[in-house]
Each structure stands twice: as structure tokens, then as C-alpha cells.
Amino acid sequence: MIKCNLSTLMGQKKLKISDVARETGIHRNTITLLYKEEATRVELKVIEQLCKFFDCEVGDFFEIIDDQQN
């Protein structure tokens, strides 16, 4: 399973979904789906924008976790 660390990154900077949407130009719904880890598809452009905004690498944004841990 792939885990999205958007909520953690946002929490570290005390940002709201609306803040990230406004600053990146990414649709609020897309950010909400990533935040809640409900997204099934993400465009590479969106990942690139978010990584630039949070000054992180793709590996910081996403991680693979063992399904058996859940």
C-alpha cells in the first residue's frame, strides 16, 4: 500500500487544505483526497507541484508500507 504523507507535511507547517490549494493552484478536491489518503490517481504535475511547495522529494511525500501492518 502507498501512504501519502501530505497530512504530516501540512501539520508540520500548520497549513490548511485551503492554504495549500491557494498557494499551489491545485484543486481543493485533489488536495483533500490526498490528505485523507483516498486518492486513487494523481497526476505527476500535481506531485511535482506539491514536492516543490513542501521542498521535499517524492519519497518524502509517498512511502510504501506493508499491508500486513493494518
Predicted model as a PDB file, atoms N, CA, C, CB and O in Angstrom, pLDDT in the B-factor column:
MODEL        1                                                                  
ATOM      1  N   MET A   1       0.841  -1.169   0.000  1.00 88.00           N  
ATOM      2  CA  MET A   1       0.000   0.000   0.000  1.00 88.00           C  
ATOM      3  C   MET A   1       0.895   1.244   0.000  1.00 88.00           C  
ATOM      4  CB  MET A   1      -0.962  -0.008   1.219  1.00 88.00           C  
ATOM      5  O   MET A   1       1.945   1.267   0.642  1.00 88.00           O  
ATOM      6  N   ILE A   2       0.471   2.255  -0.716  1.00 90.00           N  
ATOM      7  CA  ILE A   2       1.217   3.511  -0.749  1.00 90.00           C  
ATOM      8  C   ILE A   2       0.558   4.499   0.192  1.00 90.00           C  
ATOM      9  CB  ILE A   2       1.288   4.087  -2.188  1.00 90.00           C  
ATOM     10  O   ILE A   2      -0.645   4.742   0.108  1.00 90.00           O  
ATOM     11  N   LYS A   3       1.338   5.059   1.076  1.00 93.00           N  
ATOM     12  CA  LYS A   3       0.850   6.043   2.043  1.00 93.00           C  
ATOM     13  C   LYS A   3       1.284   7.430   1.591  1.00 93.00           C  
ATOM     14  CB  LYS A   3       1.379   5.736   3.479  1.00 93.00           C  
ATOM     15  O   LYS A   3       2.429   7.644   1.193  1.00 93.00           O  
ATOM     16  N   CYS A   4       0.352   8.356   1.661  1.00 95.00           N  
ATOM     17  CA  CYS A   4       0.639   9.746   1.318  1.00 95.00           C  
ATOM     18  C   CYS A   4       0.878  10.517   2.615  1.00 95.00           C  
ATOM     19  CB  CYS A   4      -0.531  10.383   0.487  1.00 95.00           C  
ATOM     20  O   CYS A   4       0.061  10.456   3.533  1.00 95.00           O  
ATOM     21  N   ASN A   5       1.974  11.229   2.692  1.00 96.00           N  
ATOM     22  CA  ASN A   5       2.336  11.964   3.901  1.00 96.00           C  
ATOM     23  C   ASN A   5       1.920  13.439   3.859  1.00 96.00           C  
ATOM     24  CB  ASN A   5       3.824  11.870   4.121  1.00 96.00           C  
ATOM     25  O   ASN A   5       2.476  14.260   4.587  1.00 96.00           O  
ATOM     26  N   LEU A   6       0.948  13.772   3.014  1.00 97.00           N  
ATOM     27  CA  LEU A   6       0.519  15.165   2.907  1.00 97.00           C  
ATOM     28  C   LEU A   6       0.029  15.710   4.238  1.00 97.00           C  
ATOM     29  CB  LEU A   6      -0.575  15.296   1.865  1.00 97.00           C  
ATOM     30  O   LEU A   6       0.380  16.830   4.609  1.00 97.00           O  
ATOM     31  N   SER A   7      -0.769  14.946   4.958  1.00 96.00           N  
ATOM     32  CA  SER A   7      -1.299  15.449   6.234  1.00 96.00           C  
ATOM     33  C   SER A   7      -0.169  15.742   7.226  1.00 96.00           C  
ATOM     34  CB  SER A   7      -2.284  14.430   6.845  1.00 96.00           C  
ATOM     35  O   SER A   7      -0.243  16.713   7.979  1.00 96.00           O  
ATOM     36  N   THR A   8       0.856  14.923   7.230  1.00 96.00           N  
ATOM     37  CA  THR A   8       2.006  15.143   8.110  1.00 96.00           C  
ATOM     38  C   THR A   8       2.764  16.400   7.706  1.00 96.00           C  
ATOM     39  CB  THR A   8       2.947  13.928   8.083  1.00 96.00           C  
ATOM     40  O   THR A   8       3.115  17.222   8.553  1.00 96.00           O  
ATOM     41  N   LEU A   9       3.014  16.544   6.407  1.00 96.00           N  
ATOM     42  CA  LEU A   9       3.724  17.729   5.913  1.00 96.00           C  
ATOM     43  C   LEU A   9       2.937  19.005   6.204  1.00 96.00           C  
ATOM     44  CB  LEU A   9       3.986  17.606   4.404  1.00 96.00           C  
ATOM     45  O   LEU A   9       3.512  20.025   6.585  1.00 96.00           O  
ATOM     46  N   MET A  10       1.627  18.942   6.024  1.00 97.00           N  
ATOM     47  CA  MET A  10       0.792  20.108   6.306  1.00 97.00           C  
ATOM     48  C   MET A  10       0.785  20.418   7.800  1.00 97.00           C  
ATOM     49  CB  MET A  10      -0.643  19.876   5.806  1.00 97.00           C  
ATOM     50  O   MET A  10       0.831  21.583   8.194  1.00 97.00           O  
ATOM     51  N   GLY A  11       0.729  19.396   8.614  1.00 96.00           N  
ATOM     52  CA  GLY A  11       0.737  19.586  10.063  1.00 96.00           C  
ATOM     53  C   GLY A  11       2.019  20.225  10.558  1.00 96.00           C  
ATOM     54  O   GLY A  11       1.990  21.066  11.457  1.00 96.00           O  
ATOM     55  N   GLN A  12       3.143  19.833   9.976  1.00 95.00           N  
ATOM     56  CA  GLN A  12       4.430  20.407  10.379  1.00 95.00           C  
ATOM     57  C   GLN A  12       4.487  21.903  10.110  1.00 95.00           C  
ATOM     58  CB  GLN A  12       5.571  19.709   9.650  1.00 95.00           C  
ATOM     59  O   GLN A  12       5.139  22.648  10.841  1.00 95.00           O  
ATOM     60  N   LYS A  13       3.797  22.343   9.050  1.00 95.00           N  
ATOM     61  CA  LYS A  13       3.805  23.764   8.691  1.00 95.00           C  
ATOM     62  C   LYS A  13       2.521  24.475   9.111  1.00 95.00           C  
ATOM     63  CB  LYS A  13       4.008  23.919   7.194  1.00 95.00           C  
ATOM     64  O   LYS A  13       2.322  25.655   8.822  1.00 95.00           O  
ATOM     65  N   LYS A  14       1.649  23.726   9.804  1.00 97.00           N  
ATOM     66  CA  LYS A  14       0.368  24.265  10.282  1.00 97.00           C  
ATOM     67  C   LYS A  14      -0.446  24.892   9.157  1.00 97.00           C  
ATOM     68  CB  LYS A  14       0.608  25.299  11.374  1.00 97.00           C  
ATOM     69  O   LYS A  14      -0.933  26.017   9.268  1.00 97.00           O  
ATOM     70  N   LEU A  15      -0.579  24.136   8.072  1.00 97.00           N  
ATOM     71  CA  LEU A  15      -1.313  24.599   6.901  1.00 97.00           C  
ATOM     72  C   LEU A  15      -2.663  23.913   6.795  1.00 97.00           C  
ATOM     73  CB  LEU A  15      -0.503  24.357   5.636  1.00 97.00           C  
ATOM     74  O   LEU A  15      -2.823  22.765   7.211  1.00 97.00           O  
ATOM     75  N   LYS A  16      -3.626  24.621   6.238  1.00 97.00           N  
ATOM     76  CA  LYS A  16      -4.946  24.067   5.955  1.00 97.00           C  
ATOM     77  C   LYS A  16      -4.991  23.672   4.485  1.00 97.00           C  
ATOM     78  CB  LYS A  16      -6.083  25.089   6.301  1.00 97.00           C  
ATOM     79  O   LYS A  16      -4.159  24.102   3.686  1.00 97.00           O  
ATOM     80  N   ILE A  17      -5.969  22.853   4.147  1.00 97.00           N  
ATOM     81  CA  ILE A  17      -6.147  22.441   2.760  1.00 97.00           C  
ATOM     82  C   ILE A  17      -6.314  23.663   1.868  1.00 97.00           C  
ATOM     83  CB  ILE A  17      -7.360  21.505   2.622  1.00 97.00           C  
ATOM     84  O   ILE A  17      -5.757  23.716   0.772  1.00 97.00           O  
ATOM     85  N   SER A  18      -7.075  24.638   2.331  1.00 97.00           N  
ATOM     86  CA  SER A  18      -7.300  25.850   1.533  1.00 97.00           C  
ATOM     87  C   SER A  18      -6.000  26.627   1.311  1.00 97.00           C  
ATOM     88  CB  SER A  18      -8.335  26.751   2.219  1.00 97.00           C  
ATOM     89  O   SER A  18      -5.817  27.240   0.259  1.00 97.00           O  
ATOM     90  N   ASP A  19      -5.094  26.604   2.304  1.00 97.00           N  
ATOM     91  CA  ASP A  19      -3.792  27.278   2.153  1.00 97.00           C  
ATOM     92  C   ASP A  19      -2.981  26.646   1.026  1.00 97.00           C  
ATOM     93  CB  ASP A  19      -2.993  27.219   3.474  1.00 97.00           C  
ATOM     94  O   ASP A  19      -2.422  27.340   0.178  1.00 97.00           O  
ATOM     95  N   VAL A  20      -2.929  25.321   1.036  1.00 98.00           N  
ATOM     96  CA  VAL A  20      -2.151  24.600   0.031  1.00 98.00           C  
ATOM     97  C   VAL A  20      -2.768  24.801  -1.354  1.00 98.00           C  
ATOM     98  CB  VAL A  20      -2.075  23.091   0.376  1.00 98.00           C  
ATOM     99  O   VAL A  20      -2.049  25.005  -2.331  1.00 98.00           O  
ATOM    100  N   ALA A  21      -4.091  24.744  -1.436  1.00 97.00           N  
ATOM    101  CA  ALA A  21      -4.776  24.948  -2.717  1.00 97.00           C  
ATOM    102  C   ALA A  21      -4.482  26.344  -3.271  1.00 97.00           C  
ATOM    103  CB  ALA A  21      -6.299  24.750  -2.554  1.00 97.00           C  
ATOM    104  O   ALA A  21      -4.182  26.495  -4.455  1.00 97.00           O  
ATOM    105  N   ARG A  22      -4.566  27.336  -2.433  1.00 97.00           N  
ATOM    106  CA  ARG A  22      -4.329  28.716  -2.860  1.00 97.00           C  
ATOM    107  C   ARG A  22      -2.884  28.924  -3.307  1.00 97.00           C  
ATOM    108  CB  ARG A  22      -4.668  29.686  -1.727  1.00 97.00           C  
ATOM    109  O   ARG A  22      -2.641  29.565  -4.329  1.00 97.00           O  
ATOM    110  N   GLU A  23      -1.940  28.397  -2.566  1.00 97.00           N  
ATOM    111  CA  GLU A  23      -0.519  28.615  -2.853  1.00 97.00           C  
ATOM    112  C   GLU A  23      -0.008  27.811  -4.053  1.00 97.00           C  
ATOM    113  CB  GLU A  23       0.299  28.266  -1.636  1.00 97.00           C  
ATOM    114  O   GLU A  23       0.923  28.236  -4.737  1.00 97.00           O  
ATOM    115  N   THR A  24      -0.620  26.648  -4.304  1.00 97.00           N  
ATOM    116  CA  THR A  24      -0.129  25.795  -5.386  1.00 97.00           C  
ATOM    117  C   THR A  24      -0.975  25.871  -6.648  1.00 97.00           C  
ATOM    118  CB  THR A  24      -0.069  24.374  -4.920  1.00 97.00           C  
ATOM    119  O   THR A  24      -0.499  25.540  -7.734  1.00 97.00           O  
ATOM    120  N   GLY A  25      -2.212  26.300  -6.517  1.00 97.00           N  
ATOM    121  CA  GLY A  25      -3.117  26.311  -7.662  1.00 97.00           C  
ATOM    122  C   GLY A  25      -3.737  24.954  -7.942  1.00 97.00           C  
ATOM    123  O   GLY A  25      -4.425  24.780  -8.948  1.00 97.00           O  
ATOM    124  N   ILE A  26      -3.500  23.991  -7.060  1.00 97.00           N  
ATOM    125  CA  ILE A  26      -4.073  22.650  -7.201  1.00 97.00           C  
ATOM    126  C   ILE A  26      -5.499  22.692  -6.666  1.00 97.00           C  
ATOM    127  CB  ILE A  26      -3.213  21.569  -6.441  1.00 97.00           C  
ATOM    128  O   ILE A  26      -5.775  23.329  -5.649  1.00 97.00           O  
ATOM    129  N   HIS A  27      -6.402  22.004  -7.365  1.00 97.00           N  
ATOM    130  CA  HIS A  27      -7.799  21.991  -6.958  1.00 97.00           C  
ATOM    131  C   HIS A  27      -7.938  21.459  -5.528  1.00 97.00           C  
ATOM    132  CB  HIS A  27      -8.633  21.140  -7.933  1.00 97.00           C  
ATOM    133  O   HIS A  27      -7.288  20.487  -5.143  1.00 97.00           O  
ATOM    134  N   ARG A  28      -8.786  22.110  -4.770  1.00 97.00           N  
ATOM    135  CA  ARG A  28      -9.003  21.750  -3.362  1.00 97.00           C  
ATOM    136  C   ARG A  28      -9.405  20.283  -3.200  1.00 97.00           C  
ATOM    137  CB  ARG A  28     -10.078  22.649  -2.751  1.00 97.00           C  
ATOM    138  O   ARG A  28      -8.968  19.619  -2.260  1.00 97.00           O  
ATOM    139  N   ASN A  29     -10.236  19.778  -4.112  1.00 97.00           N  
ATOM    140  CA  ASN A  29     -10.686  18.397  -4.021  1.00 97.00           C  
ATOM    141  C   ASN A  29      -9.520  17.421  -4.153  1.00 97.00           C  
ATOM    142  CB  ASN A  29     -11.730  18.113  -5.091  1.00 97.00           C  
ATOM    143  O   ASN A  29      -9.483  16.401  -3.465  1.00 97.00           O  
ATOM    144  N   THR A  30      -8.582  17.724  -5.021  1.00 97.00           N  
ATOM    145  CA  THR A  30      -7.398  16.872  -5.200  1.00 97.00           C  
ATOM    146  C   THR A  30      -6.585  16.820  -3.911  1.00 97.00           C  
ATOM    147  CB  THR A  30      -6.520  17.390  -6.366  1.00 97.00           C  
ATOM    148  O   THR A  30      -6.134  15.752  -3.496  1.00 97.00           O  
ATOM    149  N   ILE A  31      -6.403  17.963  -3.289  1.00 97.00           N  
ATOM    150  CA  ILE A  31      -5.640  18.020  -2.038  1.00 97.00           C  
ATOM    151  C   ILE A  31      -6.381  17.277  -0.934  1.00 97.00           C  
ATOM    152  CB  ILE A  31      -5.385  19.486  -1.619  1.00 97.00           C  
ATOM    153  O   ILE A  31      -5.765  16.568  -0.138  1.00 97.00           O  
ATOM    154  N   THR A  32      -7.683  17.434  -0.885  1.00 97.00           N  
ATOM    155  CA  THR A  32      -8.488  16.739   0.129  1.00 97.00           C  
ATOM    156  C   THR A  32      -8.365  15.231  -0.024  1.00 97.00           C  
ATOM    157  CB  THR A  32      -9.964  17.158   0.030  1.00 97.00           C  
ATOM    158  O   THR A  32      -8.195  14.520   0.967  1.00 97.00           O  
ATOM    159  N   LEU A  33      -8.449  14.733  -1.255  1.00 97.00           N  
ATOM    160  CA  LEU A  33      -8.317  13.293  -1.484  1.00 97.00           C  
ATOM    161  C   LEU A  33      -6.940  12.780  -1.059  1.00 97.00           C  
ATOM    162  CB  LEU A  33      -8.562  12.968  -2.960  1.00 97.00           C  
ATOM    163  O   LEU A  33      -6.835  11.704  -0.471  1.00 97.00           O  
ATOM    164  N   LEU A  34      -5.899  13.534  -1.349  1.00 97.00           N  
ATOM    165  CA  LEU A  34      -4.553  13.139  -0.919  1.00 97.00           C  
ATOM    166  C   LEU A  34      -4.424  13.217   0.597  1.00 97.00           C  
ATOM    167  CB  LEU A  34      -3.491  14.030  -1.585  1.00 97.00           C  
ATOM    168  O   LEU A  34      -3.841  12.331   1.222  1.00 97.00           O  
ATOM    169  N   TYR A  35      -4.961  14.263   1.180  1.00 97.00           N  
ATOM    170  CA  TYR A  35      -4.889  14.470   2.636  1.00 97.00           C  
ATOM    171  C   TYR A  35      -5.550  13.302   3.381  1.00 97.00           C  
ATOM    172  CB  TYR A  35      -5.572  15.812   3.029  1.00 97.00           C  
ATOM    173  O   TYR A  35      -5.026  12.810   4.380  1.00 97.00           O  
ATOM    174  N   LYS A  36      -6.703  12.875   2.878  1.00 96.00           N  
ATOM    175  CA  LYS A  36      -7.452  11.784   3.518  1.00 96.00           C  
ATOM    176  C   LYS A  36      -6.999  10.412   3.036  1.00 96.00           C  
ATOM    177  CB  LYS A  36      -8.940  11.948   3.255  1.00 96.00           C  
ATOM    178  O   LYS A  36      -7.550   9.391   3.451  1.00 96.00           O  
ATOM    179  N   GLU A  37      -6.003  10.386   2.169  1.00 94.00           N  
ATOM    180  CA  GLU A  37      -5.473   9.155   1.587  1.00 94.00           C  
ATOM    181  C   GLU A  37      -6.547   8.354   0.867  1.00 94.00           C  
ATOM    182  CB  GLU A  37      -4.836   8.301   2.665  1.00 94.00           C  
ATOM    183  O   GLU A  37      -6.591   7.128   0.960  1.00 94.00           O  
ATOM    184  N   GLU A  38      -7.414   9.064   0.147  1.00 95.00           N  
ATOM    185  CA  GLU A  38      -8.482   8.437  -0.618  1.00 95.00           C  
ATOM    186  C   GLU A  38      -8.245   8.538  -2.121  1.00 95.00           C  
ATOM    187  CB  GLU A  38      -9.811   9.068  -0.263  1.00 95.00           C  
ATOM    188  O   GLU A  38      -9.046   8.023  -2.901  1.00 95.00           O  
ATOM    189  N   ALA A  39      -7.176   9.182  -2.538  1.00 94.00           N  
ATOM    190  CA  ALA A  39      -6.884   9.347  -3.961  1.00 94.00           C  
ATOM    191  C   ALA A  39      -6.474   8.008  -4.560  1.00 94.00           C  
ATOM    192  CB  ALA A  39      -5.771  10.404  -4.178  1.00 94.00           C  
ATOM    193  O   ALA A  39      -5.709   7.251  -3.962  1.00 94.00           O  
ATOM    194  N   THR A  40      -6.998   7.729  -5.756  1.00 92.00           N  
ATOM    195  CA  THR A  40      -6.607   6.508  -6.454  1.00 92.00           C  
ATOM    196  C   THR A  40      -5.673   6.819  -7.612  1.00 92.00           C  
ATOM    197  CB  THR A  40      -7.840   5.763  -6.960  1.00 92.00           C  
ATOM    198  O   THR A  40      -4.958   5.939  -8.092  1.00 92.00           O  
ATOM    199  N   ARG A  41      -5.676   8.081  -8.067  1.00 94.00           N  
ATOM    200  CA  ARG A  41      -4.794   8.533  -9.136  1.00 94.00           C  
ATOM    201  C   ARG A  41      -4.325   9.947  -8.831  1.00 94.00           C  
ATOM    202  CB  ARG A  41      -5.507   8.474 -10.513  1.00 94.00           C  
ATOM    203  O   ARG A  41      -5.068  10.768  -8.293  1.00 94.00           O  
ATOM    204  N   VAL A  42      -3.082  10.207  -9.186  1.00 94.00           N  
ATOM    205  CA  VAL A  42      -2.539  11.548  -9.006  1.00 94.00           C  
ATOM    206  C   VAL A  42      -1.677  11.867 -10.215  1.00 94.00           C  
ATOM    207  CB  VAL A  42      -1.717  11.663  -7.677  1.00 94.00           C  
ATOM    208  O   VAL A  42      -0.833  11.064 -10.613  1.00 94.00           O  
ATOM    209  N   GLU A  43      -1.890  13.034 -10.797  1.00 96.00           N  
ATOM    210  CA  GLU A  43      -1.081  13.444 -11.935  1.00 96.00           C  
ATOM    211  C   GLU A  43       0.335  13.782 -11.471  1.00 96.00           C  
ATOM    212  CB  GLU A  43      -1.722  14.652 -12.653  1.00 96.00           C  
ATOM    213  O   GLU A  43       0.531  14.311 -10.378  1.00 96.00           O  
ATOM    214  N   LEU A  44       1.307  13.471 -12.309  1.00 96.00           N  
ATOM    215  CA  LEU A  44       2.703  13.754 -11.975  1.00 96.00           C  
ATOM    216  C   LEU A  44       2.922  15.245 -11.754  1.00 96.00           C  
ATOM    217  CB  LEU A  44       3.631  13.245 -13.083  1.00 96.00           C  
ATOM    218  O   LEU A  44       3.731  15.638 -10.913  1.00 96.00           O  
ATOM    219  N   LYS A  45       2.215  16.065 -12.495  1.00 97.00           N  
ATOM    220  CA  LYS A  45       2.323  17.515 -12.336  1.00 97.00           C  
ATOM    221  C   LYS A  45       1.932  17.946 -10.917  1.00 97.00           C  
ATOM    222  CB  LYS A  45       1.438  18.232 -13.370  1.00 97.00           C  
ATOM    223  O   LYS A  45       2.565  18.826 -10.333  1.00 97.00           O  
ATOM    224  N   VAL A  46       0.894  17.324 -10.374  1.00 97.00           N  
ATOM    225  CA  VAL A  46       0.437  17.636  -9.014  1.00 97.00           C  
ATOM    226  C   VAL A  46       1.502  17.231  -7.997  1.00 97.00           C  
ATOM    227  CB  VAL A  46      -0.903  16.918  -8.705  1.00 97.00           C  
ATOM    228  O   VAL A  46       1.809  17.986  -7.075  1.00 97.00           O  
ATOM    229  N   ILE A  47       2.057  16.043  -8.172  1.00 97.00           N  
ATOM    230  CA  ILE A  47       3.110  15.577  -7.255  1.00 97.00           C  
ATOM    231  C   ILE A  47       4.301  16.523  -7.305  1.00 97.00           C  
ATOM    232  CB  ILE A  47       3.557  14.134  -7.612  1.00 97.00           C  
ATOM    233  O   ILE A  47       4.866  16.880  -6.271  1.00 97.00           O  
ATOM    234  N   GLU A  48       4.676  16.926  -8.511  1.00 97.00           N  
ATOM    235  CA  GLU A  48       5.797  17.850  -8.666  1.00 97.00           C  
ATOM    236  C   GLU A  48       5.516  19.179  -7.960  1.00 97.00           C  
ATOM    237  CB  GLU A  48       6.085  18.093 -10.156  1.00 97.00           C  
ATOM    238  O   GLU A  48       6.380  19.696  -7.251  1.00 97.00           O  
ATOM    239  N   GLN A  49       4.328  19.727  -8.146  1.00 97.00           N  
ATOM    240  CA  GLN A  49       3.973  20.998  -7.509  1.00 97.00           C  
ATOM    241  C   GLN A  49       4.017  20.888  -5.988  1.00 97.00           C  
ATOM    242  CB  GLN A  49       2.579  21.449  -7.960  1.00 97.00           C  
ATOM    243  O   GLN A  49       4.537  21.773  -5.308  1.00 97.00           O  
ATOM    244  N   LEU A  50       3.470  19.801  -5.462  1.00 97.00           N  
ATOM    245  CA  LEU A  50       3.446  19.624  -4.007  1.00 97.00           C  
ATOM    246  C   LEU A  50       4.850  19.413  -3.448  1.00 97.00           C  
ATOM    247  CB  LEU A  50       2.553  18.441  -3.631  1.00 97.00           C  
ATOM    248  O   LEU A  50       5.177  19.942  -2.385  1.00 97.00           O  
ATOM    249  N   CYS A  51       5.671  18.655  -4.144  1.00 96.00           N  
ATOM    250  CA  CYS A  51       7.052  18.447  -3.684  1.00 96.00           C  
ATOM    251  C   CYS A  51       7.830  19.767  -3.684  1.00 96.00           C  
ATOM    252  CB  CYS A  51       7.769  17.406  -4.579  1.00 96.00           C  
ATOM    253  O   CYS A  51       8.602  20.035  -2.763  1.00 96.00           O  
ATOM    254  N   LYS A  52       7.626  20.583  -4.710  1.00 97.00           N  
ATOM    255  CA  LYS A  52       8.280  21.895  -4.743  1.00 97.00           C  
ATOM    256  C   LYS A  52       7.770  22.780  -3.610  1.00 97.00           C  
ATOM    257  CB  LYS A  52       8.045  22.583  -6.102  1.00 97.00           C  
ATOM    258  O   LYS A  52       8.556  23.453  -2.943  1.00 97.00           O  
ATOM    259  N   PHE A  53       6.458  22.781  -3.392  1.00 97.00           N  
ATOM    260  CA  PHE A  53       5.860  23.619  -2.347  1.00 97.00           C  
ATOM    261  C   PHE A  53       6.386  23.233  -0.966  1.00 97.00           C  
ATOM    262  CB  PHE A  53       4.327  23.503  -2.377  1.00 97.00           C  
ATOM    263  O   PHE A  53       6.715  24.103  -0.160  1.00 97.00           O  
ATOM    264  N   PHE A  54       6.466  21.937  -0.695  1.00 97.00           N  
ATOM    265  CA  PHE A  54       6.925  21.467   0.619  1.00 97.00           C  
ATOM    266  C   PHE A  54       8.433  21.250   0.674  1.00 97.00           C  
ATOM    267  CB  PHE A  54       6.218  20.177   0.980  1.00 97.00           C  
ATOM    268  O   PHE A  54       8.962  20.828   1.703  1.00 97.00           O  
ATOM    269  N   ASP A  55       9.131  21.535  -0.428  1.00 96.00           N  
ATOM    270  CA  ASP A  55      10.579  21.365  -0.505  1.00 96.00           C  
ATOM    271  C   ASP A  55      10.983  19.957  -0.063  1.00 96.00           C  
ATOM    272  CB  ASP A  55      11.288  22.420   0.361  1.00 96.00           C  
ATOM    273  O   ASP A  55      11.816  19.773   0.824  1.00 96.00           O  
ATOM    274  N   CYS A  56      10.364  18.976  -0.715  1.00 95.00           N  
ATOM    275  CA  CYS A  56      10.651  17.582  -0.364  1.00 95.00           C  
ATOM    276  C   CYS A  56      10.800  16.764  -1.638  1.00 95.00           C  
ATOM    277  CB  CYS A  56       9.530  16.990   0.539  1.00 95.00           C  
ATOM    278  O   CYS A  56      10.530  17.250  -2.736  1.00 95.00           O  
ATOM    279  N   GLU A  57      11.225  15.542  -1.483  1.00 95.00           N  
ATOM    280  CA  GLU A  57      11.360  14.600  -2.587  1.00 95.00           C  
ATOM    281  C   GLU A  57      10.104  13.729  -2.644  1.00 95.00           C  
ATOM    282  CB  GLU A  57      12.644  13.722  -2.424  1.00 95.00           C  
ATOM    283  O   GLU A  57       9.335  13.671  -1.684  1.00 95.00           O  
ATOM    284  N   VAL A  58       9.909  13.069  -3.756  1.00 95.00           N  
ATOM    285  CA  VAL A  58       8.742  12.196  -3.912  1.00 95.00           C  
ATOM    286  C   VAL A  58       8.725  11.130  -2.814  1.00 95.00           C  
ATOM    287  CB  VAL A  58       8.745  11.528  -5.310  1.00 95.00           C  
ATOM    288  O   VAL A  58       7.662  10.774  -2.306  1.00 95.00           O  
ATOM    289  N   GLY A  59       9.897  10.626  -2.453  1.00 93.00           N  
ATOM    290  CA  GLY A  59       9.995   9.619  -1.393  1.00 93.00           C  
ATOM    291  C   GLY A  59       9.616  10.136  -0.021  1.00 93.00           C  
ATOM    292  O   GLY A  59       9.282   9.347   0.863  1.00 93.00           O  
ATOM    293  N   ASP A  60       9.661  11.446   0.176  1.00 94.00           N  
ATOM    294  CA  ASP A  60       9.209  12.043   1.430  1.00 94.00           C  
ATOM    295  C   ASP A  60       7.687  12.189   1.423  1.00 94.00           C  
ATOM    296  CB  ASP A  60       9.884  13.418   1.656  1.00 94.00           C  
ATOM    297  O   ASP A  60       7.037  12.157   2.467  1.00 94.00           O  
ATOM    298  N   PHE A  61       7.145  12.347   0.232  1.00 94.00           N  
ATOM    299  CA  PHE A  61       5.713  12.584   0.072  1.00 94.00           C  
ATOM    300  C   PHE A  61       4.913  11.278   0.086  1.00 94.00           C  
ATOM    301  CB  PHE A  61       5.453  13.339  -1.227  1.00 94.00           C  
ATOM    302  O   PHE A  61       3.823  11.207   0.655  1.00 94.00           O  
ATOM    303  N   PHE A  62       5.474  10.252  -0.550  1.00 94.00           N  
ATOM    304  CA  PHE A  62       4.842   8.932  -0.600  1.00 94.00           C  
ATOM    305  C   PHE A  62       5.786   7.892  -0.021  1.00 94.00           C  
ATOM    306  CB  PHE A  62       4.447   8.560  -2.050  1.00 94.00           C  
ATOM    307  O   PHE A  62       7.006   8.015  -0.125  1.00 94.00           O  
ATOM    308  N   GLU A  63       5.205   6.864   0.591  1.00 93.00           N  
ATOM    309  CA  GLU A  63       6.014   5.741   1.056  1.00 93.00           C  
ATOM    310  C   GLU A  63       5.204   4.459   0.918  1.00 93.00           C  
ATOM    311  CB  GLU A  63       6.474   5.949   2.530  1.00 93.00           C  
ATOM    312  O   GLU A  63       3.975   4.472   0.993  1.00 93.00           O  
ATOM    313  N   ILE A  64       5.899   3.377   0.718  1.00 91.00           N  
ATOM    314  CA  ILE A  64       5.242   2.079   0.621  1.00 91.00           C  
ATOM    315  C   ILE A  64       5.264   1.449   1.996  1.00 91.00           C  
ATOM    316  CB  ILE A  64       5.932   1.157  -0.437  1.00 91.00           C  
ATOM    317  O   ILE A  64       6.316   1.337   2.626  1.00 91.00           O  
ATOM    318  N   ILE A  65       4.086   1.035   2.459  1.00 90.00           N  
ATOM    319  CA  ILE A  65       4.006   0.362   3.757  1.00 90.00           C  
ATOM    320  C   ILE A  65       3.464  -1.040   3.543  1.00 90.00           C  
ATOM    321  CB  ILE A  65       3.108   1.157   4.756  1.00 90.00           C  
ATOM    322  O   ILE A  65       2.738  -1.302   2.584  1.00 90.00           O  
ATOM    323  N   ASP A  66       3.822  -1.919   4.432  1.00 84.00           N  
ATOM    324  CA  ASP A  66       3.405  -3.321   4.363  1.00 84.00           C  
ATOM    325  C   ASP A  66       1.913  -3.416   4.678  1.00 84.00           C  
ATOM    326  CB  ASP A  66       4.236  -4.203   5.350  1.00 84.00           C  
ATOM    327  O   ASP A  66       1.468  -2.928   5.716  1.00 84.00           O  
ATOM    328  N   ASP A  67       1.142  -4.037   3.793  1.00 75.00           N  
ATOM    329  CA  ASP A  67      -0.307  -4.186   4.001  1.00 75.00           C  
ATOM    330  C   ASP A  67      -0.628  -4.970   5.258  1.00 75.00           C  
ATOM    331  CB  ASP A  67      -0.942  -4.869   2.806  1.00 75.00           C  
ATOM    332  O   ASP A  67      -1.703  -4.791   5.831  1.00 75.00           O  
ATOM    333  N   GLN A  68       0.265  -5.825   5.698  1.00 68.00           N  
ATOM    334  CA  GLN A  68       0.006  -6.651   6.868  1.00 68.00           C  
ATOM    335  C   GLN A  68       0.040  -5.857   8.165  1.00 68.00           C  
ATOM    336  CB  GLN A  68       1.005  -7.768   6.936  1.00 68.00           C  
ATOM    337  O   GLN A  68      -0.412  -6.350   9.198  1.00 68.00           O  
ATOM    338  N   GLN A  69       0.569  -4.633   8.131  1.00 54.00           N  
ATOM    339  CA  GLN A  69       0.630  -3.809   9.339  1.00 54.00           C  
ATOM    340  C   GLN A  69      -0.725  -3.245   9.710  1.00 54.00           C  
ATOM    341  CB  GLN A  69       1.617  -2.678   9.155  1.00 54.00           C  
ATOM    342  O   GLN A  69      -0.912  -2.802  10.843  1.00 54.00           O  
ATOM    343  N   ASN A  70      -1.687  -3.248   8.778  1.00 50.00           N  
ATOM    344  CA  ASN A  70      -3.009  -2.654   9.023  1.00 50.00           C  
ATOM    345  C   ASN A  70      -3.968  -3.643   9.580  1.00 50.00           C  
ATOM    346  CB  ASN A  70      -3.575  -2.073   7.766  1.00 50.00           C  
ATOM    347  O   ASN A  70      -5.122  -3.305   9.841  1.00 50.00           O  
TER     348      ASN A  70                                                      
ENDMDL                                                                          
END                                                                             
